[in-house]
Amino acid sequence: MITAIETCLNKYVDFSGRASRSEYWYFYLFVLLADLTLSYSRVPIVEDYGSLVFIAPVFAAAVRRMHDIGRSGWWILVPIVNFVFLCTPSVPEK
């Protein structure tokens, strides 16, 4: 779990490559918990802008996840379909 979070944070603007299903979902869980923690902060700037830090890493991880299932990264722009794709198993590399 920790390695998945570290990998996604280290590749926060890397839109190439692949991200496994577990890597993506562990990172997404981390972001949700961090966002909940930041939302209960008593510092107004942290409450308002704290979750903006995670926009690029979540977007990059989602694009890499789409590459892992053999789809284009543009599929993350289609709301319902991208959730189904994010839950599908990986496709072996060619």
C-alpha positions as CSV (number, residue, x, y, z in Angstrom):
1,M,0.0,0.0,0.0
2,I,2.8,2.4,0.9
3,T,4.7,1.7,-2.3
4,A,1.6,2.4,-4.4
5,I,1.2,5.8,-2.7
6,E,4.9,6.6,-3.1
7,T,4.9,5.5,-6.8
8,C,1.9,7.7,-7.6
9,L,3.3,10.7,-5.8
10,N,6.7,10.3,-7.5
11,K,5.1,10.1,-10.9
12,Y,2.7,12.9,-10.3
13,V,3.0,14.4,-13.8
14,D,4.0,11.2,-15.6
15,F,1.2,10.3,-18.0
16,S,3.0,7.5,-19.7
17,G,3.4,4.0,-18.4
18,R,1.0,1.8,-16.5
19,A,-0.7,1.7,-13.0
20,S,-2.1,-1.5,-11.7
21,R,-5.6,-1.6,-10.3
22,S,-4.4,-1.9,-6.7
23,E,-1.9,0.9,-7.1
24,Y,-4.6,3.2,-8.4
25,W,-7.2,2.4,-5.8
26,Y,-4.8,2.5,-2.8
27,F,-3.6,5.9,-4.0
28,Y,-7.2,7.1,-4.4
29,L,-8.0,5.9,-0.9
30,F,-5.0,7.8,0.4
31,V,-6.2,11.0,-1.4
32,L,-9.7,10.6,0.0
33,L,-8.4,10.2,3.6
34,A,-6.0,13.1,3.1
35,D,-8.8,15.3,1.7
36,L,-11.1,14.4,4.7
37,T,-8.3,15.2,7.1
38,L,-7.7,18.6,5.4
39,S,-11.4,19.4,5.3
40,Y,-11.5,19.3,9.1
41,S,-8.6,21.7,9.4
42,R,-9.2,24.9,11.2
43,V,-7.0,26.9,8.8
44,P,-9.2,28.4,6.1
45,I,-6.5,28.3,3.3
46,V,-5.9,24.6,4.0
47,E,-9.6,23.9,3.9
48,D,-10.1,25.7,0.6
49,Y,-7.0,24.8,-1.3
50,G,-5.7,21.6,0.3
51,S,-7.2,19.2,-2.1
52,L,-5.9,21.1,-5.1
53,V,-2.5,19.6,-4.4
54,F,-3.8,16.1,-5.4
55,I,-5.4,17.0,-8.8
56,A,-2.4,16.3,-11.0
57,P,-1.3,13.1,-9.2
58,V,-4.9,11.6,-9.4
59,F,-5.3,12.6,-13.0
60,A,-1.9,11.1,-13.9
61,A,-2.6,7.9,-12.0
62,A,-6.0,7.6,-13.8
63,V,-4.4,8.0,-17.2
64,R,-1.8,5.4,-16.4
65,R,-4.5,3.1,-15.2
66,M,-6.3,3.5,-18.5
67,H,-3.1,2.6,-20.3
68,D,-2.9,-0.5,-18.1
69,I,-6.2,-1.8,-19.5
70,G,-5.3,-1.0,-23.0
71,R,-7.4,2.2,-23.4
72,S,-6.5,5.8,-24.2
73,G,-6.1,8.2,-21.4
74,W,-8.8,10.3,-22.8
75,W,-11.4,7.9,-21.5
76,I,-11.2,9.4,-18.1
77,L,-13.2,12.3,-19.4
78,V,-16.3,10.1,-19.9
79,P,-17.8,9.9,-16.4
80,I,-19.6,6.5,-16.1
81,V,-17.4,4.6,-18.5
82,N,-14.2,5.6,-16.9
83,F,-15.3,4.2,-13.5
84,V,-16.1,0.8,-15.2
85,F,-12.7,0.9,-16.9
86,L,-10.9,1.8,-13.7
87,C,-12.4,-1.4,-12.1
88,T,-11.4,-3.8,-14.9
89,P,-8.4,-6.1,-14.7
90,S,-5.1,-5.3,-16.4
91,V,-4.3,-6.4,-19.9
92,P,-0.9,-8.1,-20.3
93,E,1.8,-6.0,-22.0
94,K,2.5,-6.8,-25.6
